[in-house]
Amino acid sequence: MAADSELRRTPLYDCHKQAGARFVPFGGWEMPVQYSGLVDEHNAVRNQAGLFDVSHMGEVIVTGEKALEFLQHVTSNDVSKLTNGKAQYSLLTNESGGVVDDIIVYKRGDNDYLLCVNAANTDKDFQWLTEHNTFGVNLDNVSQQYAQIALQGPKAVAILADTLKLPAAKFELDEFPSFTHQTFKHNFGNGEVEILIARTGYTGEDGFELFVEPNAAPVLWDQLMENGQAEGLKPAGLGARDTLRLEACYPLHGHELADDITALESGLAWVVKLDKGDFIGRDALAAEKESGSRRKLVGLEVVDAGIIRQGAVVTDAAGNEVGEVTSGTKPPTVGKAIGIALIDASSAKLGTNLLADVRGRKLAVKVIKKPFYKRGN
Amino acid sequence: MSTPQNCKFSKDHEWARDEGGRVVVGITDHAQVELGDIVFVELPEIGAAVSKGESFGTVESVKAVSDVYSPVDGVVEAINEGLGDAPDSVNSAPYTDGWMIAITPSDSSQLGELMDASAYDEYVAEISK
């Protein structure tokens, strides 16, 4: 990990400082972990709205005649299903079916795609894509050219419409469905700004992710905060982002996703399209599908008093090691200690009683259904 | 929150208060702010021996787990059972409802080795720079 002095700052650093953020190093960046408090921010996202700086995320543009064929080769989902203006959750898989990264693929136009990748993986992913570019496509790491802001929560539509001075109907789901994106132009007083807005997120709530040039990011952030104030919008940090995604059971690379955990073990069969044709890792994943996965990601509820966290060893009642916790805490909306663990398929049945070793204490845990939280309609 | 004058303080951000010969221990306001929202406190059994500078329990915030260190040698005489249902008392009232354990000290002179309120305030100001 880079020393503090080498940490990068997003274009919104001053906005966070002003809002009283506390910062932590994350993926080589100095990022706000919380402002008013993790629980307060978490609850704002569930009940009103929260604003996240996700400018640390990486962006790669793929263009060229064979852009589609290239993406079909390096990702596990079926990119041919994407039409202009659509977005798709997908994986960069390795030869053994492990996950190099989880990404979102945005189709911007014919032979023109934008990939959004994890901050800590940006360089690794770009290198991976470059190495596998036997298709002659253009790969452009444009991470420096985009700031990214996530507006998440039930009030997101109202706040975005107010900020862009547009009717709310334009942002309702029938006009602007999940996993689609649109480009807007808006003048905040300093010239026209182009904003790519996607109906995507990582919180389990409705919301948007806004891509904008770095210079325009602070004014966009401030305008959103100002217009959202009456709706209860709060700036939210990485701490709340983690508890929100954990309740919704969205996997996090480095926890539930890794080079040595296969996409099927991670429970992502829905983005592994074995019938789309060949792609990196397809053979391994097809074989695993045939024989059954050896391990599985499960939800755990902690029965005893205590908290389980990444790395806690899980054993069965007889004391045999069956796996390891990948994420865990006592998140605010769920209100009880829960976690996700990667365990042997034989111990993965709902209701199975297991033990998690927390600093020498064996806490009783039970396999429960995922996700822990699902948004009501 | 002002630092209470009737407590002594460790560099690990525990407070210790002499209450008629027994030493009541908790974590400071500065510590609870740093930790964030506390969701679980693990305490020792009554009767357990504790040693100055050694961990007697853990505090779990939503984000992370931290050890809590004993400011004196002694034996645990009482634990705050109320933290089982209300661990957030450590956030809302670190010096009162959020107390953790009461110790019968084996060497009461050890309290004198800790910082007083103004020295602790200076210490926090120094490390927060």
Chai-1 contact restraints between the chains, C-beta under 6 A:
chainA,res_idxA,chainB,res_idxB,connection_type,confidence,min_distance_angstrom,max_distance_angstrom,comment,restraint_id
A,L38,B,G36,contact,1.0,0.0,6.0,A-B,restraint_1
A,L38,B,D37,contact,1.0,0.0,6.0,A-B,restraint_2
A,L38,B,V62,contact,1.0,0.0,6.0,A-B,restraint_3
A,V39,B,D37,contact,1.0,0.0,6.0,A-B,restraint_4
A,G239,B,K63,contact,1.0,0.0,6.0,A-B,restraint_5
A,T243,B,V62,contact,1.0,0.0,6.0,A-B,restraint_6
A,I307,B,F40,contact,1.0,0.0,6.0,A-B,restraint_7
A,I307,B,E60,contact,1.0,0.0,6.0,A-B,restraint_8
A,T329,B,V62,contact,1.0,0.0,6.0,A-B,restraint_9
A,K330,B,V39,contact,1.0,0.0,6.0,A-B,restraint_10
